[in-house]
Amino acid sequence: MELPQLCNIQALVKEIKGGMFSNIDYPNSFVSPSAYDTAWLAMIPDSEQPFSRPMFENCLNWVLNNQREDGSWGELDGHGNNTIESLPATLACIIVLKRWNSGNPHQIQNGGLTELHSFLSCLDYVRANVEKLVGDNNYEQRPRWFAIVFPAMLELASAVGLEIVFPHPIRGAVIDILNQRQQILDSEELVGKNHYPPLLAYLEALPPLYDAHQEQIAKRLSFDGSLFHSPSATARAYMATGNDKCLAYLQSLVQTCADDGVPPLYPIDEDLMKLCIVNQLQRLGLAEHFLQEIKDVLAQVYRNYKNEELSANPINSEPTQLYKDSLAFQLLRMHGYSVSPWTFCWFLNNPEILDEIEKNPEYFSSVMLNVYRATDLMFAEEYELQEARSFARKSLEKTMTTGSRGPDDVTFTSFRKVIEHELDFPWLTRMEHLEYRMWIEEKDMNALWMGKASFHRLSCSYNDKLMQLAIQNYGFRQLVYKRELEELKRWSRDNNLSDMGFGREKTTYCYFATAAAIGVSLPYDSHVRLILAKSAILITVADDFFDMEGSLNELKSLADAVKRWDGKGLSGHSKTIFGALDSLVSELAEKHLQQQGRDITNDLKDIWYETFASWLTEATWSKSGRTPSMEEYLETGMISIAAHTLVLTASCFLNPSLPNYKFRPAQYDTVTKLLMLVPRLLNDIQSYQKEIADGKQNSVILYLRENPEADIEDSVAYVRELIATKEKELLEHALMDGFSDLPRPCKQLHLFCMKAFQMFFHSSNRYDSNTEMIDDVQKAFYIPLKLQTPKPLIKLMLNQLPLPLHHHSRSKNDYQSVANCFNIYGKRSLAAPRVRWPVSRNFGYKNNIVMGVPPKIRFSFF
């Protein structure tokens, strides 16, 4: 059953490598084209035939050929659903098509009915989806960019003769958006310090009177002739000024991209795009299939950062640069590169950008989220990262509490959920397998970084392939995990460990931790997951026996039997535990001898005896009433938590495997000692109340005893602070080279093991709970992925739009009959005052660049 699925996965991986990574040096191909920006370039009239044809016909052709079945244009989320950006994008595309059709005096000979129905479908889409995407609740808090752009497109649609009639239920929402836009225009400066991006970045959506600010426009042009690297704003700037640099930028853009649609940003930072691809692969759980490709990309990005000089002509805005730098830091550090926190913490020394973030938390929310994620990889004494983390968290919390809408989806539900997840659950406590699931199910999983309006998104062709692979990969993992869990349950029953009559039966929890946290870094067919899980089950049963069931004589006999490795004389539970242990050690030693050619039987016996001896020491303290010192307790407790028993045993079966001498206690690596300490302290914080009741000791209780002036809250705080420090040290030793000669896979196993303990004990004792982890287990192993499927509201009445209509001819009577049909929903307007668009004789465009539109408009609601 599994073989066909695995073959399908391998075929998809091969296809993606041949497609996506063959174009990795062409960043424009990875960003979803912007129908809105493409339409604006298509609006520019040809300099020689300004009334009959556009300057960039391939942009118009792209608009004609890329209407969707529901009548819309614009961005789709990761699951193929329309986003709020599709509303102004659809209007812009309708406008440019109507503009060139109405500008052509010739008669339509063919396709006129198709054209009419296509226009009606587009307008129906806008009417119907304004209610779906904008809604009627809390409409006073639309995204700023939407309040600027959407009303402008409505006005421009009316200016070219397209009357859009909205039903009564959403009339209030639309009116309020218009009022919000007017408030923005009245209160904001063209390039002010209180809003980002500034109004000028939306020049194409501003009334024509703003075109008179030619000095401001020219002053803000980038070195490449663009206005904020925005194709749409630059198109309007050119139509307003006739600036040759703007024209050169637009021509370069069209030459590079127009056949595939214009991107929302140009040029696109190549390294940023590569980092986004790597990040996407990792978050979808696909990195295991593209290890060499990821390695090559990060090596190139690292070289570029090392060799980077301050560019006189930067292509990224400050928010985009901060997004890139924080993402580069996160990915490079996670893969073992030595990178300074100042790679992205430079913003802390920039008062202007700090002020912009504080005044515009919603726009910067995706950037701050990325900064916050980067600080997850904080090492000891990196105070600048702590400052960046505090600042980012404060900004994100402000975004959450303002109640404002999100940067791309008006309801903000999806983005809010992502932010809440990051703030509520520290990275070290989260299971990778479930993180992959969350990102696959996240509707904005194709979002890359923020543009001037909505997210830049991964192109549909690549996103669809990655989603297909991610879904199959996750499903196949679930299949493998379910099979291994059943095998593990049989092993536990066969060794009589599942029904001991005392303590905790944690077969499922043990496997969940190894599969969801640790196993994701291992191949499908790795037996390391089962080695870890079997060891964890045996440790749980034996620890409970020493902790709550056995008499001191029974415990001494069992520990002595493990030391001699001879179970003669044992009975009852002691015999069962030793029998299971002996069987496990024999199984692992034989497997290692076959694979590695080395017998590790004695090494395994030694590490297990060390663990049993520590349990006996703690039981002796408890039963005799002796109180150890803090130092004595930790020396024993670091062993009794048995994290090293798990990791070192499993590391012998990795490739490359654990060096033989690292099995000896005196030779334990620093990262191993840190792993032994952190889980012990985590367990102590969650168990000290029970230990007090049972008359036992742990670090929280001993600190209180040795510091009589402290109270229990002080003691817990001390231990938590110690955990935080040691976590950072462990993270550095696990990720970076130069601290030990442990192979990288072994160090990564240490890190994932710490994450498993964090998951169990960070905020409560989830390991001892029989209910708290049920949902996580179900999602990890049994519940299929839940994806939002596209649900278009309106189907296209006939076929797609015809070929460019200036190739046809049209009579005056035909034009009139088509125009009249746009008011089929009712000729009376309930609110249709005549509004004059303040335009010059040439509609504000210089050098005879003319948009042939009526000077009067009418905006009506049905």
MARLO-674484 format. One record per residue (C-alpha): residue in one letter; x, y, z. Coordinates in steps of 0.1 Angstrom, whole numbers, padded with zeros to 4 digits, always signed. Layout:
N
AXYZ
...
***
This chain:
862
M+0000+0000+0000
E+0028+0024+0008
L+0049+0018-0023
P+0027+0036-0048
Q+0024+0066-0025
L+0062+0068-0021
C+0066+0065-0058
N+0042+0094-0063
I+0061+0115-0038
Q+0094+0108-0055
A+0080+0116-0089
L+0067+0150-0076
V+0100+0157-0060
K+0118+0151-0093
E+0093+0173-0111
I+0098+0202-0087
K+0135+0199-0088
G+0134+0200-0126
G+0110+0230-0126
M+0114+0252-0096
F+0151+0248-0090
S+0160+0251-0126
N+0145+0287-0124
I+0159+0295-0090
D+0180+0323-0104
Y+0150+0340-0120
P+0131+0355-0090
N+0103+0371-0110
S+0090+0336-0120
F+0083+0327-0083
V+0061+0357-0074
S+0024+0355-0084
P+0018+0381-0111
S-0003+0411-0100
A-0035+0416-0122
Y-0038+0451-0106
D-0003+0462-0116
T-0005+0445-0150
A-0038+0463-0157
W-0023+0497-0148
L+0005+0492-0173
A-0021+0482-0199
M-0038+0516-0193
I-0008+0536-0206
P-0017+0548-0242
D+0006+0543-0271
S+0025+0575-0278
E+0017+0574-0315
Q-0019+0560-0313
P-0031+0571-0279
F-0068+0567-0286
S-0067+0532-0301
R-0040+0511-0285
P-0020+0507-0253
M+0017+0511-0252
F+0022+0476-0237
E-0002+0454-0256
N+0012+0422-0240
C-0001+0435-0207
L-0035+0439-0221
N-0033+0404-0237
W-0023+0390-0203
V-0054+0406-0187
L-0076+0391-0215
N-0062+0357-0211
N-0061+0354-0173
Q-0097+0360-0161
R-0108+0332-0138
E-0140+0312-0141
D-0158+0332-0115
G-0152+0364-0135
S-0124+0378-0113
W-0087+0386-0115
G-0063+0390-0086
E-0046+0370-0059
L-0056+0336-0045
D-0046+0324-0011
G-0027+0291-0007
H-0059+0270-0010
G-0071+0287-0042
N-0097+0311-0026
N-0101+0347-0035
T-0085+0374-0013
I-0096+0409-0007
E-0070+0421-0033
S-0091+0405-0060
L-0117+0432-0057
P-0096+0462-0068
A-0077+0439-0092
T-0109+0428-0109
L-0121+0464-0112
A-0088+0475-0127
C-0090+0448-0153
I-0126+0457-0162
I-0116+0493-0165
V-0086+0487-0188
L-0107+0464-0211
K-0136+0489-0212
R-0112+0517-0217
W-0097+0502-0249
N-0129+0489-0262
S-0147+0522-0259
G-0117+0540-0273
N-0120+0521-0305
P-0145+0536-0329
H-0147+0505-0351
Q-0176+0481-0351
I-0174+0447-0333
Q-0180+0420-0359
N-0176+0389-0338
G-0177+0381-0301
G-0198+0411-0290
L-0222+0389-0270
T-0193+0371-0253
E-0178+0404-0245
L-0210+0417-0229
H-0215+0386-0208
S-0179+0386-0197
F-0182+0422-0185
L-0215+0414-0167
S-0198+0384-0151
C-0170+0406-0138
L-0194+0431-0124
D-0215+0404-0108
Y-0183+0391-0092
V-0176+0425-0077
R-0211+0430-0065
A-0214+0395-0049
N-0179+0394-0034
V-0178+0428-0018
E-0202+0413+0007
K-0182+0381+0010
L-0147+0397+0013
V-0156+0430+0029
G-0187+0422+0049
D-0209+0445+0068
N-0196+0442+0104
N-0169+0465+0119
Y-0164+0480+0085
E-0149+0511+0101
Q-0116+0492+0103
R-0107+0482+0067
P-0070+0480+0058
R-0056+0514+0050
W-0045+0503+0015
F-0079+0489+0007
A-0096+0522+0018
I-0073+0541-0006
V-0074+0517-0036
F-0109+0503-0038
P-0129+0536-0039
A-0105+0548-0066
M-0112+0518-0087
L-0150+0524-0083
E-0146+0560-0094
L-0124+0551-0123
A-0149+0524-0133
S-0177+0549-0133
A-0155+0573-0153
V-0152+0549-0181
G-0189+0542-0181
L-0192+0512-0159
E-0219+0516-0133
I-0216+0492-0103
V-0249+0488-0084
F-0245+0474-0049
P-0274+0457-0030
H-0287+0474+0001
P-0272+0450+0027
I-0236+0462+0019
R-0244+0498+0009
G-0233+0510+0044
A-0200+0492+0041
V-0192+0507+0007
I-0201+0542+0018
D-0180+0539+0049
I-0150+0528+0028
L-0155+0559+0007
N-0156+0581+0038
Q-0125+0564+0052
R-0106+0571+0020
Q-0117+0608+0022
Q-0105+0610+0058
I-0071+0596+0047
L-0068+0620+0018
D-0077+0649+0041
S-0054+0640+0070
E-0023+0625+0055
E+0006+0642+0037
L+0018+0629+0004
V+0050+0617+0020
G+0044+0619+0057
K+0061+0603+0087
N+0031+0589+0104
H+0020+0564+0078
Y+0037+0537+0059
P+0037+0532+0030
P+0032+0569+0023
L+0003+0581+0002
L+0026+0587-0028
A+0032+0549-0030
Y-0005+0547-0040
L-0003+0574-0067
E-0023+0554-0092
A-0052+0554-0067
L-0051+0591-0058
P-0073+0618-0074
P-0057+0634-0105
L-0051+0667-0086
Y-0022+0649-0069
D-0005+0647-0103
A+0003+0683-0099
H+0029+0674-0073
Q+0055+0667-0100
E+0084+0678-0079
Q+0075+0654-0051
I+0070+0626-0076
A+0104+0633-0093
K+0121+0636-0059
R+0109+0602-0048
L+0118+0583-0079
S+0143+0555-0073
F+0176+0552-0091
D+0159+0529-0116
G+0131+0554-0124
S+0104+0536-0103
L+0082+0550-0077
F+0087+0528-0046
H+0095+0500-0070
S+0057+0498-0077
P+0047+0491-0113
S+0012+0506-0108
A+0024+0537-0091
T+0052+0542-0116
A+0027+0538-0145
R+0006+0566-0131
A+0038+0587-0124
Y+0047+0583-0161
M+0013+0592-0173
A+0013+0623-0150
T+0049+0635-0158
G+0061+0618-0190
N+0094+0612-0171
D+0119+0593-0193
K+0133+0574-0164
C+0098+0561-0155
L+0094+0550-0191
A+0128+0532-0191
Y+0118+0514-0159
L+0084+0503-0173
Q+0100+0492-0206
S+0126+0471-0187
L+0098+0456-0166
V+0076+0447-0195
Q+0106+0432-0214
T+0113+0410-0185
C+0079+0400-0172
A+0049+0411-0192
D+0042+0379-0211
D+0037+0363-0177
G+0021+0392-0160
V+0036+0421-0141
P+0048+0414-0105
P+0036+0437-0077
L+0072+0446-0071
Y+0101+0451-0095
P+0130+0444-0093
I+0128+0415-0069
D+0157+0407-0046
E+0171+0373-0058
D+0184+0363-0024
L+0152+0372-0007
M+0132+0350-0031
K+0156+0321-0026
L+0153+0324+0012
C+0115+0324+0009
I+0116+0292-0011
V+0138+0275+0015
N+0115+0287+0042
Q+0085+0275+0024
L+0100+0240+0019
Q+0109+0238+0056
R+0075+0250+0069
L+0057+0225+0047
G+0078+0197+0060
L+0095+0191+0026
A+0131+0200+0034
E+0141+0163+0036
H+0135+0160-0002
F+0156+0190-0011
L+0186+0189+0012
Q+0213+0196-0014
E+0192+0224-0030
I+0187+0240+0003
K+0224+0236+0011
D+0234+0253-0022
V+0210+0282-0017
L+0221+0290+0018
A+0258+0287+0009
Q+0252+0313-0018
V+0232+0336+0004
Y+0258+0334+0032
R+0286+0343+0007
N+0266+0372-0005
Y+0261+0384+0031
K+0298+0380+0039
N+0308+0399+0008
E+0280+0425+0009
E+0289+0461+0007
L+0265+0490+0013
S+0248+0495-0020
A+0243+0530-0033
N+0212+0517-0050
P+0193+0494-0027
I+0163+0476-0042
N+0145+0468-0010
S+0124+0491+0012
E+0134+0491+0049
P+0105+0468+0058
T+0114+0443+0031
Q+0151+0445+0040
L+0143+0438+0076
Y+0121+0408+0066
K+0149+0395+0044
D+0177+0400+0071
S+0157+0383+0099
L+0147+0354+0076
A+0184+0350+0065
F+0195+0350+0102
Q+0169+0324+0111
L+0177+0300+0082
L+0215+0304+0083
R+0218+0300+0121
M+0195+0270+0120
H+0218+0254+0095
G+0250+0260+0115
Y+0262+0292+0099
S+0279+0318+0121
V+0258+0349+0117
S+0257+0380+0139
P+0224+0391+0155
W+0232+0425+0140
T+0224+0410+0106
F+0189+0421+0113
C+0190+0439+0147
W+0203+0470+0129
F+0167+0483+0131
L+0171+0488+0168
N+0195+0516+0161
N+0173+0533+0135
P+0149+0556+0153
E+0129+0564+0121
I+0120+0528+0114
L+0112+0521+0151
D+0088+0551+0149
E+0073+0538+0117
I+0067+0503+0132
E+0051+0518+0164
K+0028+0540+0143
N+0020+0513+0117
P+0019+0480+0137
E-0006+0464+0113
Y+0015+0470+0082
F+0047+0458+0099
S+0030+0428+0115
S+0044+0402+0091
V+0079+0418+0094
M+0077+0418+0132
L+0065+0382+0132
N+0096+0372+0112
V+0118+0391+0136
Y+0101+0373+0165
R+0107+0340+0149
A+0144+0348+0143
T+0149+0355+0180
D+0138+0319+0188
L+0174+0310+0180
M+0189+0332+0207
F+0221+0321+0223
A+0233+0331+0258
E+0242+0367+0264
E+0228+0379+0230
Y+0211+0409+0246
E+0203+0426+0213
L+0182+0396+0203
Q+0163+0399+0236
E+0157+0435+0229
A+0145+0427+0194
R+0122+0400+0207
S+0106+0423+0233
F+0101+0450+0207
A+0086+0426+0182
R+0063+0410+0208
K+0050+0443+0219
S+0043+0453+0183
L+0025+0420+0176
E+0004+0423+0208
K-0006+0458+0198
T-0017+0445+0164
M-0038+0419+0181
T-0054+0442+0206
T-0063+0471+0182
G-0090+0449+0166
S-0080+0462+0132
R-0081+0441+0101
G-0052+0421+0087
P-0029+0430+0059
D-0045+0407+0033
D-0076+0391+0045
V-0102+0415+0058
T-0114+0392+0085
F-0079+0388+0098
T-0089+0354+0111
S-0061+0335+0095
F-0032+0359+0102
R-0044+0364+0137
K-0043+0327+0144
V-0007+0325+0132
I+0004+0354+0154
E-0015+0340+0184
H+0002+0306+0179
E+0037+0321+0178
L+0031+0343+0209
D+0014+0316+0230
F+0036+0286+0222
P+0074+0290+0223
W+0092+0274+0194
L+0110+0249+0217
T+0076+0235+0228
R+0062+0229+0194
M+0062+0196+0176
E+0075+0199+0140
H+0050+0174+0126
L+0021+0194+0139
E+0037+0226+0127
Y+0039+0212+0092
R+0002+0204+0094
M-0008+0239+0106
W+0011+0255+0078
I-0004+0232+0051
E-0038+0240+0064
E-0031+0277+0067
K-0049+0295+0039
D-0021+0321+0036
M+0006+0295+0034
N+0016+0309+0000
A+0022+0344+0014
L+0058+0356+0011
W+0063+0391+0023
M+0042+0423+0025
G+0039+0446-0004
K+0024+0481-0004
A-0010+0465-0002
S-0013+0428+0003
F+0012+0399+0006
H+0034+0390-0023
R+0025+0354-0030
L+0042+0324-0044
S+0031+0318-0080
C+0002+0294-0084
S+0021+0269-0105
Y+0048+0264-0079
N+0025+0267-0050
D+0001+0240-0064
K+0030+0216-0068
L+0044+0222-0034
M+0009+0218-0018
Q+0004+0186-0037
L+0037+0173-0025
A+0031+0185+0011
I-0003+0168+0013
Q+0010+0135+0000
N+0041+0137+0022
Y+0021+0144+0054
G-0004+0117+0046
F+0024+0092+0039
R+0040+0102+0072
Q+0008+0095+0090
L+0006+0061+0074
V+0041+0052+0085
Y+0035+0065+0120
K+0003+0046+0125
R+0020+0014+0114
E+0049+0020+0137
L+0027+0028+0166
E+0008-0005+0162
E+0041-0023+0161
L+0052-0005+0193
K+0020-0014+0210
R+0025-0051+0201
W+0061-0049+0215
S+0049-0034+0247
R+0023-0061+0251
D+0047-0089+0242
N+0071-0077+0269
N+0042-0073+0295
L+0049-0036+0299
S+0015-0023+0289
D-0004-0037+0319
M+0019-0036+0349
G-0009-0027+0373
F+0008+0005+0385
G+0022+0038+0372
R+0017+0052+0337
E+0009+0034+0305
K+0025+0059+0280
T+0031+0039+0248
T+0013+0063+0226
Y+0027+0094+0242
C+0063+0081+0239
Y+0058+0074+0203
F+0041+0107+0197
A+0071+0125+0211
T+0096+0106+0191
A+0076+0108+0158
A+0062+0144+0160
A+0093+0161+0175
I+0123+0139+0167
G+0112+0115+0139
V+0105+0143+0114
S+0142+0147+0109
L+0146+0110+0101
P+0138+0092+0068
Y+0106+0073+0063
D+0122+0040+0069
S+0143+0049+0099
H+0142+0025+0128
V+0156+0052+0152
R+0120+0063+0161
L+0112+0029+0174
I+0145+0027+0193
L+0137+0059+0210
A+0101+0050+0218
K+0109+0016+0231
S+0136+0030+0254
A+0112+0058+0266
I+0084+0032+0274
L+0109+0011+0294
I+0122+0042+0312
T+0087+0053+0322
V+0078+0018+0336
A+0110+0014+0355
D+0110+0049+0369
D+0075+0044+0382
F+0085+0011+0398
F+0114+0028+0416
D+0092+0058+0425
M+0060+0043+0437
E+0058+0005+0437
G+0089-0014+0447
S+0102-0019+0482
L+0138-0008+0489
N+0150-0044+0489
E+0133-0051+0455
L+0148-0019+0441
K+0183-0029+0453
S+0179-0064+0438
L+0168-0050+0405
A+0197-0025+0403
D+0222-0052+0413
A+0208-0075+0386
V+0213-0047+0360
K+0248-0042+0372
R+0256-0079+0369
W+0233-0082+0339
D+0218-0113+0354
G+0181-0116+0362
K+0184-0147+0384
G+0165-0144+0416
L+0142-0116+0403
S+0104-0121+0404
G+0072-0101+0397
H+0076-0067+0383
S+0114-0067+0387
K+0117-0098+0365
T+0094-0082+0339
I+0114-0050+0337
F+0148-0067+0335
G+0135-0091+0309
A+0123-0063+0287
L+0155-0044+0292
D+0177-0075+0283
S+0156-0081+0252
L+0159-0045+0241
V+0197-0043+0246
S+0202-0076+0228
E+0180-0064+0199
L+0199-0031+0195
A+0233-0046+0199
E+0227-0072+0172
K+0212-0045+0149
H+0243-0023+0154
L+0267-0051+0148
Q+0250-0059+0115
Q+0249-0022+0104
Q+0281-0008+0118
G+0302-0039+0125
R+0308-0029+0161
D+0295-0046+0193
I+0280-0020+0217
T+0265-0045+0241
N+0287-0034+0271
D+0282+0003+0263
L+0244-0002+0264
K+0246-0021+0296
D+0267+0005+0313
I+0244+0035+0304
W+0214+0016+0316
Y+0230+0006+0348
E+0240+0042+0354
T+0203+0051+0350
F+0190+0024+0373
A+0216+0033+0399
S+0204+0069+0400
W+0168+0058+0405
L+0180+0037+0434
T+0198+0066+0449
E+0167+0088+0448
A+0145+0060+0462
T+0170+0056+0491
W+0168+0094+0498
S+0130+0093+0498
K+0126+0062+0519
S+0153+0071+0545
G+0142+0108+0547
R+0177+0121+0538
T+0179+0155+0522
P+0207+0159+0496
S+0223+0192+0488
M+0214+0210+0456
E+0246+0199+0439
E+0242+0163+0450
Y+0206+0163+0438
L+0213+0176+0404
E+0243+0153+0399
T+0219+0124+0404
G+0188+0139+0389
M+0205+0147+0356
I+0210+0110+0352
S+0176+0098+0365
I+0157+0119+0340
A+0173+0095+0315
A+0173+0119+0285
H+0209+0109+0277
T+0200+0073+0278
L+0175+0079+0251
V+0196+0101+0229
L+0230+0084+0231
T+0215+0050+0224
A+0196+0063+0194
S+0226+0082+0181
C+0245+0050+0176
F+0221+0043+0147
L+0224+0076+0130
N+0246+0083+0100
P+0273+0093+0109
S+0268+0077+0143
L+0279+0085+0178
P+0316+0080+0185
N+0321+0051+0208
Y+0339+0069+0236
K+0310+0094+0240
F+0291+0066+0257
R+0313+0069+0288
P+0301+0092+0316
A+0334+0110+0319
Q+0334+0117+0282
Y+0298+0130+0279
D+0298+0160+0256
T+0287+0194+0270
V+0256+0193+0248
T+0247+0159+0264
K+0252+0173+0299
L+0230+0203+0291
L+0203+0179+0278
M+0205+0160+0310
L+0200+0192+0331
V+0172+0210+0312
P+0146+0182+0312
R+0154+0175+0349
L+0146+0212+0358
L+0115+0212+0336
N+0102+0182+0353
D+0109+0196+0387
I+0089+0228+0381
Q+0058+0207+0372
S+0062+0181+0400
Y+0074+0200+0431
Q+0038+0202+0446
K+0034+0164+0443
E+0070+0159+0456
I+0062+0181+0487
A+0031+0160+0494
D+0051+0127+0490
G+0080+0140+0511
K+0105+0139+0483
Q+0130+0164+0470
N+0136+0183+0438
S+0155+0215+0428
V+0126+0238+0435
I+0122+0225+0471
L+0160+0224+0477
Y+0164+0260+0466
L+0137+0271+0490
R+0154+0251+0518
E+0188+0266+0511
N+0174+0302+0507
P+0150+0306+0537
E+0143+0343+0528
A+0128+0331+0495
D+0092+0320+0489
I+0080+0293+0465
E+0074+0318+0437
D+0111+0330+0441
S+0122+0294+0439
V+0102+0286+0408
A+0115+0318+0391
Y+0151+0309+0399
V+0147+0275+0383
R+0129+0289+0353
E+0157+0314+0348
L+0183+0286+0350
I+0163+0267+0324
A+0163+0297+0301
T+0200+0301+0304
K+0208+0264+0298
E+0184+0262+0269
K+0203+0289+0251
E+0236+0272+0258
L+0222+0239+0245
L+0208+0255+0214
E+0242+0270+0206
H+0260+0237+0211
A+0235+0218+0191
L+0235+0242+0161
M+0271+0255+0159
D+0303+0238+0151
G+0335+0242+0172
F+0321+0230+0205
S+0325+0193+0201
D+0332+0166+0176
L+0297+0151+0177
P+0283+0146+0142
R+0256+0171+0133
P+0228+0145+0133
C+0236+0136+0168
K+0236+0172+0180
Q+0202+0177+0162
L+0188+0147+0180
H+0198+0164+0213
L+0179+0195+0203
F+0148+0176+0192
C+0148+0156+0224
M+0149+0188+0244
K+0119+0200+0224
A+0100+0169+0233
F+0106+0175+0270
Q+0096+0211+0266
M+0064+0200+0250
F+0056+0178+0279
F+0066+0200+0308
H+0068+0237+0297
S+0035+0249+0310
S+0020+0218+0327
N+0027+0181+0332
R+0012+0170+0299
Y+0030+0136+0302
D+0010+0126+0332
S-0023+0138+0318
N-0045+0112+0301
T-0065+0138+0282
E-0045+0169+0275
M-0027+0155+0244
I-0055+0135+0228
D-0062+0162+0201
D-0025+0165+0192
V-0021+0127+0189
Q-0052+0125+0167
K-0040+0152+0144
A-0005+0137+0142
F-0015+0102+0134
Y-0052+0098+0124
I-0071+0129+0113
P-0066+0137+0076
L-0056+0173+0066
K-0084+0198+0064
L-0080+0222+0036
Q-0103+0251+0025
T-0114+0243-0010
P-0122+0272-0034
K-0159+0281-0037
P-0164+0306-0064
L-0197+0325-0061
I-0203+0331-0098
K-0195+0311-0129
L-0186+0328-0162
M-0217+0329-0184
L-0199+0320-0216
N-0163+0316-0226
Q-0133+0337-0216
L-0129+0372-0230
P-0122+0375-0267
L-0090+0386-0283
P-0079+0422-0280
L-0109+0441-0291
H-0091+0468-0310
H-0087+0441-0337
H-0125+0443-0342
S-0148+0470-0353
R-0179+0485-0337
S-0207+0506-0348
K-0220+0535-0328
N-0253+0518-0323
D-0236+0486-0311
Y-0216+0505-0286
Q-0247+0522-0273
S-0266+0489-0269
V-0237+0474-0249
A-0234+0504-0227
N-0271+0504-0218
C-0270+0468-0207
F-0246+0476-0178
N-0276+0490-0159
I-0297+0459-0162
Y-0302+0458-0124
G-0324+0489-0125
K-0321+0523-0142
R-0331+0543-0111
S-0304+0551-0086
L-0312+0556-0049
A-0280+0576-0044
A-0266+0588-0077
P-0254+0624-0075
R-0233+0637-0103
V-0197+0639-0091
R-0171+0657-0111
W-0137+0641-0111
P-0112+0670-0108
V-0093+0665-0141
S-0073+0687-0165
R-0083+0687-0201
N-0060+0657-0207
F-0071+0640-0175
G-0039+0650-0158
Y-0016+0632-0182
K+0013+0650-0197
N+0028+0650-0232
N-0005+0641-0249
I-0008+0609-0230
V-0045+0607-0230
M-0070+0585-0212
G-0103+0590-0231
V-0128+0590-0202
P-0158+0612-0196
P-0152+0641-0172
K-0184+0632-0153
I-0191+0601-0133
R-0220+0586-0115
F-0217+0562-0086
S-0250+0544-0077
F-0263+0518-0053
F-0293+0497-0061
***
